[in-house]
């Protein structure tokens, strides 16, 4: 692994916001691809943070700084991740479900979908089922994307799908779910249309769901 990527991961781990932004830019300037910086640098760095958070070596204030540093790196990559054509494959309402504040993965999925030309309405974090329903209805969305990072908030996905059904919208909108504790099996159990393991898979899955809906 290149020295820049190693330094980037270290800066991320140490929650150095400006340094991560600068290292991300430097890596791009030196010809390292956005995908490599994202996967080998930012995401791999955050995996180490997650491991040490779990073992009690890092605490919430430190992890918040790491998350800010990750955001700073993602913002530098944003223009490259969202380079796009003009034809929108569809309109996506996306959010992190009720009770859950984790937004890094959701933001990444959002950016990659935007990059694939989708029109994105990002509702942020801790999105209540009724908010999803209201915006899906108002915007005539083609797809709802839900992210959950906590085992305790996964059930908010089911509550949201139930709310869409109760509002008579479920037949009109496809539902895609993801996030670290979510599985394909869980997606099926709660009545989602699909699960995607990462942001790249989310783009492919969103495309095929909408194409299937339109044919
Ligand atoms: Co939290 N946290 N956290 N945390 N946090 C986890 C998730 C945890 C696994 C850490 C651990 O113990 N190892 C653990 C959950 C345990 C569990 O439920 N099984 C945990 C916990 C316990 C908590 C708190 C409860 C801690 C506490 O207060 N005691 C608390 C909860 C707050 C709340 O939400 N109500 C909490 C708080 C926080 C911070 C605020 C400090 C911070 C979040 C900051 C932010 O997001 N702005 C934070 C962080 C950063 C993490 C870890 C370290 C990193 C998450 C992350 O951003 N990963 C995380 C540990 C880990 O995951 N290894 C952890 C990078 C990101 C790119 O990956 O989000 O998985 P990810 O997204 C991926 C895929 O999952 C997928 O694509 C993305 C890109 O490839 N994906 C989708 C995601 N959404 C998708 C949607 C799709 C498709 C794919 O379709 C729509």
py3Dmol code that shows the C-alpha trace and the ligand (Angstrom):
import py3Dmol

protein = """\
ATOM      1  CA  UNK A   1       0.000   0.000   0.000  1.00  0.00           C
ATOM      2  CA  UNK A   2       1.295   3.485  -0.834  1.00  0.00           C
ATOM      3  CA  UNK A   3       2.652   5.693   1.925  1.00  0.00           C
ATOM      4  CA  UNK A   4      -0.023   8.345   1.244  1.00  0.00           C
ATOM      5  CA  UNK A   5      -2.814   5.839   1.844  1.00  0.00           C
ATOM      6  CA  UNK A   6      -1.124   4.573   5.017  1.00  0.00           C
ATOM      7  CA  UNK A   7      -0.822   8.157   6.294  1.00  0.00           C
ATOM      8  CA  UNK A   8      -4.422   8.861   5.313  1.00  0.00           C
ATOM      9  CA  UNK A   9      -5.624   5.921   7.401  1.00  0.00           C
ATOM     10  CA  UNK A  10      -3.521   7.062  10.354  1.00  0.00           C
ATOM     11  CA  UNK A  11      -4.859  10.613  10.125  1.00  0.00           C
ATOM     12  CA  UNK A  12      -8.408   9.260   9.951  1.00  0.00           C
ATOM     13  CA  UNK A  13      -7.814   7.103  13.013  1.00  0.00           C
ATOM     14  CA  UNK A  14      -6.469  10.153  14.853  1.00  0.00           C
ATOM     15  CA  UNK A  15      -9.503  12.228  13.843  1.00  0.00           C
ATOM     16  CA  UNK A  16      -7.410  14.818  11.994  1.00  0.00           C
ATOM     17  CA  UNK A  17     -10.056  16.468   9.839  1.00  0.00           C
ATOM     18  CA  UNK A  18      -7.934  18.923   7.825  1.00  0.00           C
ATOM     19  CA  UNK A  19      -5.127  16.412   7.372  1.00  0.00           C
ATOM     20  CA  UNK A  20      -7.514  13.797   5.975  1.00  0.00           C
ATOM     21  CA  UNK A  21      -8.929  16.302   3.487  1.00  0.00           C
ATOM     22  CA  UNK A  22      -5.388  17.304   2.468  1.00  0.00           C
ATOM     23  CA  UNK A  23      -4.157  13.706   2.221  1.00  0.00           C
ATOM     24  CA  UNK A  24      -7.178  12.747   0.098  1.00  0.00           C
ATOM     25  CA  UNK A  25      -6.428  15.611  -2.282  1.00  0.00           C
ATOM     26  CA  UNK A  26      -2.735  14.717  -2.331  1.00  0.00           C
ATOM     27  CA  UNK A  27      -3.548  11.101  -3.171  1.00  0.00           C
ATOM     28  CA  UNK A  28      -5.744  12.258  -6.066  1.00  0.00           C
ATOM     29  CA  UNK A  29      -3.001  14.622  -7.256  1.00  0.00           C
ATOM     30  CA  UNK A  30      -0.565  11.715  -7.281  1.00  0.00           C
ATOM     31  CA  UNK A  31      -2.881   9.741  -9.557  1.00  0.00           C
ATOM     32  CA  UNK A  32      -4.408   7.323  -7.034  1.00  0.00           C
ATOM     33  CA  UNK A  33      -7.982   6.562  -8.080  1.00  0.00           C
ATOM     34  CA  UNK A  34     -10.972   7.776  -6.076  1.00  0.00           C
ATOM     35  CA  UNK A  35     -12.051   4.138  -5.654  1.00  0.00           C
ATOM     36  CA  UNK A  36      -8.717   3.126  -4.161  1.00  0.00           C
ATOM     37  CA  UNK A  37      -8.625   6.121  -1.820  1.00  0.00           C
ATOM     38  CA  UNK A  38     -12.166   5.331  -0.725  1.00  0.00           C
ATOM     39  CA  UNK A  39     -11.776   1.587  -0.217  1.00  0.00           C
ATOM     40  CA  UNK A  40      -8.136   1.200   0.841  1.00  0.00           C
ATOM     41  CA  UNK A  41      -7.959   4.486   2.725  1.00  0.00           C
ATOM     42  CA  UNK A  42     -11.190   5.900   4.158  1.00  0.00           C
ATOM     43  CA  UNK A  43     -13.326   2.764   4.494  1.00  0.00           C
ATOM     44  CA  UNK A  44     -10.411   0.576   5.597  1.00  0.00           C
ATOM     45  CA  UNK A  45      -9.430   3.275   8.125  1.00  0.00           C
ATOM     46  CA  UNK A  46     -12.966   3.380   9.492  1.00  0.00           C
ATOM     47  CA  UNK A  47     -12.939  -0.418   9.865  1.00  0.00           C
ATOM     48  CA  UNK A  48      -9.987  -0.087  12.237  1.00  0.00           C
ATOM     49  CA  UNK A  49     -11.854   2.627  14.147  1.00  0.00           C
ATOM     50  CA  UNK A  50     -14.869   0.289  14.421  1.00  0.00           C
ATOM     51  CA  UNK A  51     -12.701  -2.561  15.699  1.00  0.00           C
ATOM     52  CA  UNK A  52     -11.075  -0.413  18.387  1.00  0.00           C
ATOM     53  CA  UNK A  53     -14.399   1.189  19.322  1.00  0.00           C
ATOM     54  CA  UNK A  54     -15.806  -2.280  19.909  1.00  0.00           C
ATOM     55  CA  UNK A  55     -12.864  -3.372  22.037  1.00  0.00           C
ATOM     56  CA  UNK A  56     -13.086  -0.219  24.159  1.00  0.00           C
ATOM     57  CA  UNK A  57      -9.816   1.290  22.950  1.00  0.00           C
ATOM     58  CA  UNK A  58     -11.617   4.274  21.367  1.00  0.00           C
ATOM     59  CA  UNK A  59     -14.516   6.189  22.895  1.00  0.00           C
ATOM     60  CA  UNK A  60     -17.443   8.097  21.374  1.00  0.00           C
ATOM     61  CA  UNK A  61     -15.812  11.573  21.301  1.00  0.00           C
ATOM     62  CA  UNK A  62     -12.831  10.098  19.439  1.00  0.00           C
ATOM     63  CA  UNK A  63     -15.072   8.189  17.018  1.00  0.00           C
ATOM     64  CA  UNK A  64     -17.034  11.380  16.314  1.00  0.00           C
ATOM     65  CA  UNK A  65     -13.778  13.059  15.283  1.00  0.00           C
ATOM     66  CA  UNK A  66     -12.920  10.082  13.055  1.00  0.00           C
ATOM     67  CA  UNK A  67     -16.370  10.375  11.468  1.00  0.00           C
ATOM     68  CA  UNK A  68     -15.788  14.097  10.825  1.00  0.00           C
ATOM     69  CA  UNK A  69     -12.441  13.287   9.253  1.00  0.00           C
ATOM     70  CA  UNK A  70     -14.111  10.659   7.071  1.00  0.00           C
ATOM     71  CA  UNK A  71     -16.719  13.215   5.972  1.00  0.00           C
ATOM     72  CA  UNK A  72     -13.931  15.648   5.076  1.00  0.00           C
ATOM     73  CA  UNK A  73     -12.259  13.005   2.899  1.00  0.00           C
ATOM     74  CA  UNK A  74     -15.544  12.070   1.251  1.00  0.00           C
ATOM     75  CA  UNK A  75     -16.227  15.710   0.436  1.00  0.00           C
ATOM     76  CA  UNK A  76     -12.930  15.885  -1.473  1.00  0.00           C
ATOM     77  CA  UNK A  77     -13.911  12.747  -3.421  1.00  0.00           C
ATOM     78  CA  UNK A  78     -17.493  13.900  -3.949  1.00  0.00           C
ATOM     79  CA  UNK A  79     -17.010  15.595  -7.367  1.00  0.00           C
ATOM     80  CA  UNK A  80     -15.391  12.419  -8.682  1.00  0.00           C
ATOM     81  CA  UNK A  81     -17.983  10.095  -7.209  1.00  0.00           C
ATOM     82  CA  UNK A  82     -20.849  12.103  -8.625  1.00  0.00           C
ATOM     83  CA  UNK A  83     -19.504  12.719 -12.136  1.00  0.00           C
ATOM     84  CA  UNK A  84     -22.622  11.917 -14.069  1.00  0.00           C
ATOM     85  CA  UNK A  85     -24.565  11.975 -17.312  1.00  0.00           C
ATOM     86  CA  UNK A  86     -27.939  13.671 -17.688  1.00  0.00           C
ATOM     87  CA  UNK A  87     -30.431  10.828 -17.907  1.00  0.00           C
ATOM     88  CA  UNK A  88     -31.909  10.157 -14.486  1.00  0.00           C
ATOM     89  CA  UNK A  89     -32.776   6.497 -13.995  1.00  0.00           C
ATOM     90  CA  UNK A  90     -35.189   7.531 -11.226  1.00  0.00           C
ATOM     91  CA  UNK A  91     -35.934   9.434  -8.049  1.00  0.00           C
ATOM     92  CA  UNK A  92     -34.634   8.073  -4.733  1.00  0.00           C
ATOM     93  CA  UNK A  93     -35.673   9.052  -1.214  1.00  0.00           C
ATOM     94  CA  UNK A  94     -32.926   7.952   1.147  1.00  0.00           C
ATOM     95  CA  UNK A  95     -32.346   8.150   4.884  1.00  0.00           C
ATOM     96  CA  UNK A  96     -30.968   6.519   8.009  1.00  0.00           C
ATOM     97  CA  UNK A  97     -33.901   5.010   9.861  1.00  0.00           C
ATOM     98  CA  UNK A  98     -35.550   6.161  13.093  1.00  0.00           C
ATOM     99  CA  UNK A  99     -33.338   6.002  16.180  1.00  0.00           C
ATOM    100  CA  UNK A 100     -30.111   5.778  14.182  1.00  0.00           C
ATOM    101  CA  UNK A 101     -27.615   8.630  13.781  1.00  0.00           C
ATOM    102  CA  UNK A 102     -24.993   6.873  11.636  1.00  0.00           C
ATOM    103  CA  UNK A 103     -24.772   8.614   8.279  1.00  0.00           C
ATOM    104  CA  UNK A 104     -21.400   7.902   6.680  1.00  0.00           C
ATOM    105  CA  UNK A 105     -22.500   4.787   4.776  1.00  0.00           C
ATOM    106  CA  UNK A 106     -25.805   6.383   3.834  1.00  0.00           C
ATOM    107  CA  UNK A 107     -23.997   9.469   2.508  1.00  0.00           C
ATOM    108  CA  UNK A 108     -21.694   7.286   0.470  1.00  0.00           C
ATOM    109  CA  UNK A 109     -24.598   5.360  -1.042  1.00  0.00           C
ATOM    110  CA  UNK A 110     -26.305   8.680  -1.735  1.00  0.00           C
ATOM    111  CA  UNK A 111     -23.227  10.067  -3.497  1.00  0.00           C
ATOM    112  CA  UNK A 112     -22.745   6.963  -5.613  1.00  0.00           C
ATOM    113  CA  UNK A 113     -26.410   6.934  -6.635  1.00  0.00           C
ATOM    114  CA  UNK A 114     -26.117  10.600  -7.527  1.00  0.00           C
ATOM    115  CA  UNK A 115     -23.040   9.698  -9.542  1.00  0.00           C
ATOM    116  CA  UNK A 116     -25.101   7.122 -11.421  1.00  0.00           C
ATOM    117  CA  UNK A 117     -27.544   9.881 -12.339  1.00  0.00           C
ATOM    118  CA  UNK A 118     -30.325   9.222  -9.820  1.00  0.00           C
ATOM    119  CA  UNK A 119     -32.194  12.204  -8.419  1.00  0.00           C
ATOM    120  CA  UNK A 120     -31.602  12.063  -4.661  1.00  0.00           C
ATOM    121  CA  UNK A 121     -33.730  13.356  -1.820  1.00  0.00           C
ATOM    122  CA  UNK A 122     -31.690  12.757   1.314  1.00  0.00           C
ATOM    123  CA  UNK A 123     -33.745  12.944   4.509  1.00  0.00           C
ATOM    124  CA  UNK A 124     -30.718  12.652   6.791  1.00  0.00           C
ATOM    125  CA  UNK A 125     -30.645  10.547   9.943  1.00  0.00           C
ATOM    126  CA  UNK A 126     -33.219   9.370  12.500  1.00  0.00           C
ATOM    127  CA  UNK A 127     -35.921   9.459   9.832  1.00  0.00           C
ATOM    128  CA  UNK A 128     -39.332   8.445  11.156  1.00  0.00           C
ATOM    129  CA  UNK A 129     -41.529   6.121   9.041  1.00  0.00           C
ATOM    130  CA  UNK A 130     -44.081   8.936   8.598  1.00  0.00           C
ATOM    131  CA  UNK A 131     -41.381  11.200   7.139  1.00  0.00           C
ATOM    132  CA  UNK A 132     -40.465   8.583   4.549  1.00  0.00           C
ATOM    133  CA  UNK A 133     -44.162   8.176   3.687  1.00  0.00           C
ATOM    134  CA  UNK A 134     -44.777  11.914   3.399  1.00  0.00           C
ATOM    135  CA  UNK A 135     -41.827  12.558   1.093  1.00  0.00           C
ATOM    136  CA  UNK A 136     -42.326   9.444  -1.042  1.00  0.00           C
ATOM    137  CA  UNK A 137     -45.902  10.575  -1.632  1.00  0.00           C
ATOM    138  CA  UNK A 138     -45.060  14.239  -2.244  1.00  0.00           C
ATOM    139  CA  UNK A 139     -42.142  13.521  -4.565  1.00  0.00           C
ATOM    140  CA  UNK A 140     -43.529  10.464  -6.373  1.00  0.00           C
ATOM    141  CA  UNK A 141     -40.283   8.624  -5.632  1.00  0.00           C
ATOM    142  CA  UNK A 142     -39.356   5.465  -7.521  1.00  0.00           C
ATOM    143  CA  UNK A 143     -37.234   4.022  -4.760  1.00  0.00           C
ATOM    144  CA  UNK A 144     -36.784   4.300  -0.986  1.00  0.00           C
ATOM    145  CA  UNK A 145     -33.302   3.604   0.378  1.00  0.00           C
ATOM    146  CA  UNK A 146     -32.933   2.897   4.081  1.00  0.00           C
ATOM    147  CA  UNK A 147     -29.739   2.542   6.053  1.00  0.00           C
ATOM    148  CA  UNK A 148     -29.350   1.119   9.586  1.00  0.00           C
ATOM    149  CA  UNK A 149     -26.134   0.538  11.517  1.00  0.00           C
ATOM    150  CA  UNK A 150     -27.574  -0.684  14.812  1.00  0.00           C
ATOM    151  CA  UNK A 151     -29.220  -4.020  15.448  1.00  0.00           C
ATOM    152  CA  UNK A 152     -31.711  -2.074  17.575  1.00  0.00           C
ATOM    153  CA  UNK A 153     -32.803   0.166  14.686  1.00  0.00           C
ATOM    154  CA  UNK A 154     -33.166  -2.508  12.016  1.00  0.00           C
ATOM    155  CA  UNK A 155     -36.808  -2.899  13.031  1.00  0.00           C
ATOM    156  CA  UNK A 156     -37.400   0.738  12.015  1.00  0.00           C
ATOM    157  CA  UNK A 157     -36.973  -0.529   8.458  1.00  0.00           C
ATOM    158  CA  UNK A 158     -39.904  -2.873   8.889  1.00  0.00           C
ATOM    159  CA  UNK A 159     -41.974  -0.126  10.517  1.00  0.00           C
ATOM    160  CA  UNK A 160     -41.256   2.096   7.523  1.00  0.00           C
ATOM    161  CA  UNK A 161     -42.239  -0.593   5.017  1.00  0.00           C
ATOM    162  CA  UNK A 162     -45.438  -1.222   6.985  1.00  0.00           C
ATOM    163  CA  UNK A 163     -46.171   2.513   6.989  1.00  0.00           C
ATOM    164  CA  UNK A 164     -45.671   2.659   3.210  1.00  0.00           C
ATOM    165  CA  UNK A 165     -48.117  -0.242   2.838  1.00  0.00           C
ATOM    166  CA  UNK A 166     -50.674   1.381   5.136  1.00  0.00           C
ATOM    167  CA  UNK A 167     -50.403   4.600   3.104  1.00  0.00           C
ATOM    168  CA  UNK A 168     -51.113   2.615  -0.100  1.00  0.00           C
ATOM    169  CA  UNK A 169     -47.686   3.472  -1.544  1.00  0.00           C
ATOM    170  CA  UNK A 170     -45.889   0.156  -1.330  1.00  0.00           C
ATOM    171  CA  UNK A 171     -46.866  -1.020  -4.839  1.00  0.00           C
ATOM    172  CA  UNK A 172     -45.559   2.195  -6.382  1.00  0.00           C
ATOM    173  CA  UNK A 173     -42.152   2.341  -4.778  1.00  0.00           C
ATOM    174  CA  UNK A 174     -39.240  -0.116  -4.602  1.00  0.00           C
ATOM    175  CA  UNK A 175     -37.477  -0.547  -1.249  1.00  0.00           C
ATOM    176  CA  UNK A 176     -33.728  -1.070  -0.918  1.00  0.00           C
ATOM    177  CA  UNK A 177     -32.077  -1.635   2.473  1.00  0.00           C
ATOM    178  CA  UNK A 178     -28.484  -1.777   3.677  1.00  0.00           C
ATOM    179  CA  UNK A 179     -26.076  -1.140   6.523  1.00  0.00           C
ATOM    180  CA  UNK A 180     -23.605  -3.276   8.451  1.00  0.00           C
ATOM    181  CA  UNK A 181     -26.048  -5.447  10.480  1.00  0.00           C
ATOM    182  CA  UNK A 182     -28.561  -5.843   7.621  1.00  0.00           C
ATOM    183  CA  UNK A 183     -28.608  -9.029   5.528  1.00  0.00           C
ATOM    184  CA  UNK A 184     -30.405 -10.257   2.415  1.00  0.00           C
ATOM    185  CA  UNK A 185     -32.325 -12.636   4.624  1.00  0.00           C
ATOM    186  CA  UNK A 186     -33.478  -9.823   6.907  1.00  0.00           C
ATOM    187  CA  UNK A 187     -34.474  -7.734   3.874  1.00  0.00           C
ATOM    188  CA  UNK A 188     -36.662 -10.572   2.660  1.00  0.00           C
ATOM    189  CA  UNK A 189     -38.214 -11.109   6.094  1.00  0.00           C
ATOM    190  CA  UNK A 190     -39.317  -7.478   6.411  1.00  0.00           C
ATOM    191  CA  UNK A 191     -40.674  -7.291   2.872  1.00  0.00           C
ATOM    192  CA  UNK A 192     -38.001  -5.076   1.269  1.00  0.00           C
ATOM    193  CA  UNK A 193     -37.375  -5.569  -2.450  1.00  0.00           C
ATOM    194  CA  UNK A 194     -33.624  -5.860  -2.104  1.00  0.00           C
ATOM    195  CA  UNK A 195     -30.537  -5.629   0.061  1.00  0.00           C
ATOM    196  CA  UNK A 196     -27.187  -4.188  -1.009  1.00  0.00           C
ATOM    197  CA  UNK A 197     -23.950  -4.834   0.865  1.00  0.00           C
ATOM    198  CA  UNK A 198     -22.122  -1.690  -0.228  1.00  0.00           C
ATOM    199  CA  UNK A 199     -22.510   1.526  -2.154  1.00  0.00           C
ATOM    200  CA  UNK A 200     -21.485   0.045  -5.520  1.00  0.00           C
ATOM    201  CA  UNK A 201     -23.956  -2.816  -5.108  1.00  0.00           C
ATOM    202  CA  UNK A 202     -26.613  -0.290  -4.082  1.00  0.00           C
ATOM    203  CA  UNK A 203     -26.248   1.469  -7.442  1.00  0.00           C
ATOM    204  CA  UNK A 204     -26.520  -1.761  -9.471  1.00  0.00           C
ATOM    205  CA  UNK A 205     -29.445  -2.987  -7.397  1.00  0.00           C
ATOM    206  CA  UNK A 206     -31.290   0.336  -7.577  1.00  0.00           C
ATOM    207  CA  UNK A 207     -30.882   0.334 -11.359  1.00  0.00           C
ATOM    208  CA  UNK A 208     -32.224  -3.185 -11.790  1.00  0.00           C
ATOM    209  CA  UNK A 209     -35.114  -2.626  -9.381  1.00  0.00           C
ATOM    210  CA  UNK A 210     -36.260   0.452 -11.264  1.00  0.00           C
ATOM    211  CA  UNK A 211     -35.767  -1.166 -14.675  1.00  0.00           C
ATOM    212  CA  UNK A 212     -37.834  -4.171 -13.568  1.00  0.00           C
ATOM    213  CA  UNK A 213     -40.542  -1.809 -12.289  1.00  0.00           C
ATOM    214  CA  UNK A 214     -40.675   0.035 -15.603  1.00  0.00           C
ATOM    215  CA  UNK A 215     -40.960  -3.074 -17.808  1.00  0.00           C
TER     216      UNK A 215
END
"""
ligand_1 = """\
91
LIG
Co -21.564 3.680 16.211
N -21.809 1.752 16.336
N -22.697 3.925 17.796
N -21.087 5.547 16.057
N -20.288 3.159 14.920
C -21.248 0.951 15.246
C -22.279 0.737 14.151
C -20.869 -0.397 16.010
C -20.857 -1.653 15.112
C -19.520 -0.175 16.735
C -19.038 -1.418 17.452
O -19.498 -1.737 18.517
N -18.097 -2.107 16.838
C -21.993 -0.432 17.130
C -23.289 -1.147 16.739
C -23.462 -2.471 17.437
C -24.737 -3.120 17.032
O -25.776 -2.561 16.976
N -24.598 -4.384 16.719
C -22.211 1.053 17.375
C -22.803 1.585 18.546
C -23.116 0.573 19.650
C -23.090 2.950 18.704
C -23.769 3.644 19.888
C -25.011 2.894 20.444
C -22.683 3.858 20.961
C -23.209 4.381 22.274
O -23.804 5.426 22.334
N -22.958 3.609 23.305
C -24.160 5.024 19.306
C -25.553 5.021 18.659
C -26.013 6.393 18.259
C -27.280 6.295 17.420
O -27.209 6.073 16.232
N -28.420 6.430 18.058
C -23.113 5.156 18.231
C -22.600 6.381 17.809
C -21.627 6.549 16.838
C -20.978 7.882 16.492
C -21.920 9.091 16.588
C -19.825 8.096 17.451
C -20.389 7.592 15.062
C -21.352 7.948 13.904
C -21.007 9.249 13.231
C -21.738 9.394 11.909
O -22.170 8.457 11.257
N -21.885 10.654 11.535
C -20.272 6.074 15.105
C -19.464 5.329 14.203
C -18.589 6.128 13.255
C -19.472 3.915 14.162
C -18.537 2.963 13.377
C -17.190 2.987 14.075
C -18.311 3.258 11.912
C -19.582 3.312 11.047
C -19.215 3.808 9.671
O -19.404 4.970 9.378
N -18.586 2.942 8.840
C -19.328 1.590 13.522
C -18.405 0.386 13.505
C -18.372 -0.302 12.151
O -19.310 -0.228 11.374
N -17.316 -1.013 11.899
C -20.214 1.842 14.669
C -18.102 3.315 7.508
C -19.241 3.249 6.485
C -18.709 3.582 5.100
O -19.729 1.920 6.493
O -21.967 2.614 7.444
O -21.366 0.152 7.166
P -21.275 1.558 6.690
O -21.862 1.630 5.214
C -21.492 0.729 4.187
C -22.406 -0.503 4.102
O -22.962 -0.895 5.343
C -23.399 -0.127 3.071
O -22.679 0.693 2.171
C -21.740 1.497 2.893
C -20.527 1.743 2.038
O -20.002 0.600 1.461
N -24.634 0.594 3.395
C -25.703 0.526 2.560
C -24.925 1.450 4.395
N -26.149 1.927 4.251
C -26.661 1.399 3.120
C -27.884 1.588 2.481
C -28.129 0.879 1.297
C -27.179 0.010 0.773
C -25.951 -0.174 1.391
O -29.257 0.999 0.596
C -30.127 2.051 0.853
"""
view = py3Dmol.view(width=600, height=400)
view.addModel(protein, "pdb")
view.setStyle({"model": 0}, {"cartoon": {"style": "trace"}})
view.addModel(ligand_1, "xyz")
view.setStyle({"model": 1}, {"stick": {}})
view.zoomTo()
view.show()
